[in-house]
Amino acid sequence: MISLIVVLAIVISIALGYKTKINTGFFAISFAYIIGCFFLDLKTGEIINMWPIKIFFVIFACFAFL
């Protein structure tokens, strides 16, 4: 059941990103938070700890000077 919800969230994130021209990652992070809190009963801190924050900093560092 949760696998279907995750796949639907990915598809909806891609569709919203394409339709609104907003980065798909923003929608994906929102869905990750919603699924984690309401379907998996995780605390906010637990969800944030699962996100690859170090990768965000590396990507930001690479593209900050462009």
N, CA, C and O atoms as a GROMACS GRO file, in nm:
protein
  264
    1MET      N    1   0.082  -0.120   0.000
    1MET     CA    2   0.000   0.000   0.000
    1MET      C    3   0.087   0.126   0.000
    1MET      O    4   0.064   0.218  -0.079
    2ILE      N    5   0.185   0.130   0.089
    2ILE     CA    6   0.270   0.249   0.096
    2ILE      C    7   0.351   0.266  -0.032
    2ILE      O    8   0.381   0.378  -0.072
    3SER      N    9   0.387   0.155  -0.094
    3SER     CA   10   0.464   0.163  -0.220
    3SER      C   11   0.382   0.232  -0.328
    3SER      O   12   0.436   0.311  -0.405
    4LEU      N   13   0.255   0.204  -0.333
    4LEU     CA   14   0.167   0.268  -0.431
    4LEU      C   15   0.156   0.418  -0.403
    4LEU      O   16   0.156   0.498  -0.496
    5ILE      N   17   0.146   0.454  -0.278
    5ILE     CA   18   0.139   0.596  -0.240
    5ILE      C   19   0.267   0.668  -0.280
    5ILE      O   20   0.261   0.779  -0.331
    6VAL      N   21   0.380   0.605  -0.258
    6VAL     CA   22   0.508   0.667  -0.293
    6VAL      C   23   0.520   0.685  -0.444
    6VAL      O   24   0.564   0.790  -0.491
    7VAL      N   25   0.482   0.583  -0.520
    7VAL     CA   26   0.488   0.593  -0.666
    7VAL      C   27   0.394   0.702  -0.716
    7VAL      O   28   0.430   0.779  -0.805
    8LEU      N   29   0.274   0.710  -0.660
    8LEU     CA   30   0.180   0.816  -0.698
    8LEU      C   31   0.236   0.954  -0.663
    8LEU      O   32   0.218   1.048  -0.740
    9ALA      N   33   0.302   0.966  -0.549
    9ALA     CA   34   0.362   1.093  -0.509
    9ALA      C   35   0.471   1.135  -0.608
    9ALA      O   36   0.484   1.253  -0.640
   10ILE      N   37   0.549   1.039  -0.655
   10ILE     CA   38   0.654   1.070  -0.753
   10ILE      C   39   0.592   1.117  -0.883
   10ILE      O   40   0.637   1.216  -0.940
   11VAL      N   41   0.491   1.047  -0.929
   11VAL     CA   42   0.425   1.084  -1.055
   11VAL      C   43   0.360   1.222  -1.042
   11VAL      O   44   0.372   1.304  -1.134
   12ILE      N   45   0.294   1.248  -0.931
   12ILE     CA   46   0.229   1.378  -0.910
   12ILE      C   47   0.334   1.488  -0.900
   12ILE      O   48   0.313   1.598  -0.952
   13SER      N   49   0.446   1.461  -0.834
   13SER     CA   50   0.554   1.560  -0.823
   13SER      C   51   0.608   1.597  -0.960
   13SER      O   52   0.629   1.715  -0.988
   14ILE      N   53   0.629   1.498  -1.045
   14ILE     CA   54   0.679   1.524  -1.180
   14ILE      C   55   0.577   1.603  -1.260
   14ILE      O   56   0.612   1.698  -1.330
   15ALA      N   57   0.450   1.565  -1.250
   15ALA     CA   58   0.344   1.635  -1.324
   15ALA      C   59   0.331   1.780  -1.278
   15ALA      O   60   0.318   1.871  -1.360
   16LEU      N   61   0.334   1.802  -1.146
   16LEU     CA   62   0.326   1.939  -1.094
   16LEU      C   63   0.446   2.022  -1.135
   16LEU      O   64   0.432   2.140  -1.170
   17GLY      N   65   0.564   1.962  -1.130
   17GLY     CA   66   0.684   2.034  -1.172
   17GLY      C   67   0.679   2.073  -1.319
   17GLY      O   68   0.719   2.184  -1.356
   18TYR      N   69   0.630   1.983  -1.401
   18TYR     CA   70   0.618   2.011  -1.543
   18TYR      C   71   0.513   2.118  -1.571
   18TYR      O   72   0.535   2.208  -1.652
   19LYS      N   73   0.399   2.108  -1.502
   19LYS     CA   74   0.288   2.201  -1.525
   19LYS      C   75   0.319   2.342  -1.473
   19LYS      O   76   0.288   2.440  -1.540
   20THR      N   77   0.379   2.352  -1.354
   20THR     CA   78   0.402   2.482  -1.292
   20THR      C   79   0.538   2.542  -1.322
   20THR      O   80   0.563   2.659  -1.291
   21LYS      N   81   0.627   2.463  -1.383
   21LYS     CA   82   0.764   2.507  -1.411
   21LYS      C   83   0.842   2.538  -1.283
   21LYS      O   84   0.936   2.619  -1.283
   22ILE      N   85   0.803   2.473  -1.173
   22ILE     CA   86   0.873   2.485  -1.045
   22ILE      C   87   0.952   2.356  -1.027
   22ILE      O   88   0.910   2.250  -1.074
   23ASN      N   89   1.066   2.365  -0.962
   23ASN     CA   90   1.153   2.249  -0.941
   23ASN      C   91   1.074   2.133  -0.880
   23ASN      O   92   1.007   2.149  -0.778
   24THR      N   93   1.083   2.018  -0.943
   24THR     CA   94   1.013   1.898  -0.898
   24THR      C   95   1.056   1.857  -0.758
   24THR      O   96   0.978   1.799  -0.683
   25GLY      N   97   1.179   1.887  -0.721
   25GLY     CA   98   1.230   1.852  -0.589
   25GLY      C   99   1.152   1.915  -0.475
   25GLY      O  100   1.136   1.855  -0.369
   26PHE      N  101   1.103   2.037  -0.496
   26PHE     CA  102   1.022   2.101  -0.392
   26PHE      C  103   0.895   2.022  -0.365
   26PHE      O  104   0.856   2.004  -0.250
   27PHE      N  105   0.830   1.977  -0.471
   27PHE     CA  106   0.709   1.896  -0.454
   27PHE      C  107   0.743   1.761  -0.391
   27PHE      O  108   0.669   1.712  -0.306
   28ALA      N  109   0.855   1.702  -0.433
   28ALA     CA  110   0.895   1.571  -0.380
   28ALA      C  111   0.925   1.580  -0.230
   28ALA      O  112   0.887   1.491  -0.154
   29ILE      N  113   0.993   1.685  -0.188
   29ILE     CA  114   1.022   1.702  -0.046
   29ILE      C  115   0.893   1.721   0.033
   29ILE      O  116   0.880   1.669   0.144
   30SER      N  117   0.798   1.795  -0.024
   30SER     CA  118   0.670   1.813   0.043
   30SER      C  119   0.596   1.681   0.060
   30SER      O  120   0.543   1.652   0.167
   31PHE      N  121   0.595   1.601  -0.047
   31PHE     CA  122   0.530   1.471  -0.038
   31PHE      C  123   0.603   1.380   0.060
   31PHE      O  124   0.539   1.303   0.132
   32ALA      N  125   0.735   1.387   0.064
   32ALA     CA  126   0.812   1.305   0.159
   32ALA      C  127   0.773   1.340   0.302
   32ALA      O  128   0.758   1.251   0.387
   33TYR      N  129   0.757   1.467   0.329
   33TYR     CA  130   0.716   1.511   0.463
   33TYR      C  131   0.575   1.461   0.496
   33TYR      O  132   0.551   1.409   0.605
   34ILE      N  133   0.482   1.478   0.401
   34ILE     CA  134   0.344   1.438   0.425
   34ILE      C  135   0.333   1.286   0.444
   34ILE      O  136   0.266   1.240   0.537
   35ILE      N  137   0.398   1.210   0.359
   35ILE     CA  138   0.393   1.064   0.371
   35ILE      C  139   0.459   1.018   0.501
   35ILE      O  140   0.408   0.930   0.569
   36GLY      N  141   0.572   1.079   0.534
   36GLY     CA  142   0.641   1.041   0.657
   36GLY      C  143   0.560   1.070   0.782
   36GLY      O  144   0.552   0.986   0.872
   37CYS      N  145   0.500   1.187   0.787
   37CYS     CA  146   0.424   1.225   0.908
   37CYS      C  147   0.291   1.152   0.920
   37CYS      O  148   0.258   1.100   1.026
   38PHE      N  149   0.216   1.148   0.811
   38PHE     CA  150   0.078   1.100   0.822
   38PHE      C  151   0.060   0.952   0.792
   38PHE      O  152  -0.032   0.889   0.844
   39PHE      N  153   0.146   0.895   0.709
   39PHE     CA  154   0.130   0.754   0.675
   39PHE      C  155   0.227   0.663   0.751
   39PHE      O  156   0.193   0.549   0.780
   40LEU      N  157   0.346   0.714   0.782
   40LEU     CA  158   0.445   0.632   0.850
   40LEU      C  159   0.462   0.668   0.997
   40LEU      O  160   0.540   0.605   1.068
   41ASP      N  161   0.389   0.768   1.045
   41ASP     CA  162   0.392   0.813   1.184
   41ASP      C  163   0.533   0.845   1.234
   41ASP      O  164   0.570   0.808   1.345
   42LEU      N  165   0.610   0.912   1.150
   42LEU     CA  166   0.744   0.955   1.189
   42LEU      C  167   0.737   1.097   1.244
   42LEU      O  168   0.650   1.175   1.208
   43LYS      N  169   0.831   1.129   1.331
   43LYS     CA  170   0.841   1.265   1.382
   43LYS      C  171   0.913   1.352   1.279
   43LYS      O  172   0.986   1.301   1.193
   44THR      N  173   0.893   1.481   1.288
   44THR     CA  174   0.954   1.573   1.192
   44THR      C  175   1.105   1.561   1.190
   44THR      O  176   1.165   1.559   1.082
   45GLY      N  177   1.166   1.553   1.304
   45GLY     CA  178   1.312   1.540   1.312
   45GLY      C  179   1.364   1.414   1.246
   45GLY      O  180   1.469   1.415   1.183
   46GLU      N  181   1.290   1.305   1.259
   46GLU     CA  182   1.330   1.179   1.196
   46GLU      C  183   1.326   1.190   1.044
   46GLU      O  184   1.413   1.137   0.974
   47ILE      N  185   1.224   1.257   0.993
   47ILE     CA  186   1.212   1.274   0.847
   47ILE      C  187   1.325   1.360   0.795
   47ILE      O  188   1.387   1.327   0.694
   48ILE      N  189   1.353   1.470   0.861
   48ILE     CA  190   1.459   1.561   0.816
   48ILE      C  191   1.594   1.492   0.823
   48ILE      O  192   1.678   1.515   0.736
   49ASN      N  193   1.617   1.408   0.922
   49ASN     CA  194   1.744   1.335   0.931
   49ASN      C  195   1.762   1.235   0.818
   49ASN      O  196   1.875   1.197   0.788
   50MET      N  197   1.655   1.192   0.755
   50MET     CA  198   1.665   1.099   0.642
   50MET      C  199   1.699   1.169   0.512
   50MET      O  200   1.746   1.104   0.418
   51TRP      N  201   1.677   1.300   0.503
   51TRP     CA  202   1.706   1.373   0.380
   51TRP      C  203   1.856   1.389   0.364
   51TRP      O  204   1.926   1.414   0.462
   52PRO      N  205   1.907   1.375   0.244
   52PRO     CA  206   2.053   1.385   0.219
   52PRO      C  207   2.100   1.531   0.216
   52PRO      O  208   2.129   1.585   0.109
   53ILE      N  209   2.106   1.593   0.332
   53ILE     CA  210   2.141   1.735   0.341
   53ILE      C  211   2.282   1.761   0.287
   53ILE      O  212   2.306   1.865   0.225
   54LYS      N  213   2.375   1.670   0.310
   54LYS     CA  214   2.513   1.689   0.262
   54LYS      C  215   2.517   1.701   0.110
   54LYS      O  216   2.595   1.779   0.056
   55ILE      N  217   2.433   1.626   0.042
   55ILE     CA  218   2.429   1.634  -0.105
   55ILE      C  219   2.380   1.772  -0.148
   55ILE      O  220   2.432   1.827  -0.246
   56PHE      N  221   2.282   1.828  -0.078
   56PHE     CA  222   2.234   1.961  -0.112
   56PHE      C  223   2.347   2.064  -0.102
   56PHE      O  224   2.359   2.151  -0.188
   57PHE      N  225   2.428   2.053   0.001
   57PHE     CA  226   2.538   2.147   0.017
   57PHE      C  227   2.644   2.131  -0.092
   57PHE      O  228   2.701   2.230  -0.138
   58VAL      N  229   2.670   2.009  -0.133
   58VAL     CA  230   2.767   1.985  -0.240
   58VAL      C  231   2.715   2.043  -0.370
   58VAL      O  232   2.789   2.111  -0.442
   59ILE      N  233   2.590   2.018  -0.401
   59ILE     CA  234   2.532   2.072  -0.524
   59ILE      C  235   2.530   2.224  -0.520
   59ILE      O  236   2.563   2.290  -0.619
   60PHE      N  237   2.493   2.281  -0.407
   60PHE     CA  238   2.492   2.426  -0.393
   60PHE      C  239   2.632   2.483  -0.411
   60PHE      O  240   2.650   2.585  -0.479
   61ALA      N  241   2.730   2.419  -0.352
   61ALA     CA  242   2.867   2.467  -0.363
   61ALA      C  243   2.916   2.463  -0.508
   61ALA      O  244   2.991   2.551  -0.551
   62CYS      N  245   2.875   2.361  -0.582
   62CYS     CA  246   2.919   2.348  -0.722
   62CYS      C  247   2.854   2.454  -0.811
   62CYS      O  248   2.918   2.504  -0.904
   63PHE      N  249   2.729   2.487  -0.785
   63PHE     CA  250   2.655   2.577  -0.873
   63PHE      C  251   2.644   2.719  -0.820
   63PHE      O  252   2.589   2.805  -0.889
   64ALA      N  253   2.696   2.746  -0.702
   64ALA     CA  254   2.684   2.880  -0.644
   64ALA      C  255   2.766   2.984  -0.721
   64ALA      O  256   2.733   3.102  -0.719
   65PHE      N  257   2.870   2.939  -0.788
   65PHE     CA  258   2.958   3.035  -0.856
   65PHE      C  259   2.928   3.050  -1.003
   65PHE      O  260   3.002   3.118  -1.074
   66LEU      N  261   2.821   2.986  -1.050
   66LEU     CA  262   2.787   2.997  -1.193
   66LEU      C  263   2.708   3.120  -1.222
   66LEU      O  264   2.672   3.144  -1.337
   0.00000   0.00000   0.00000
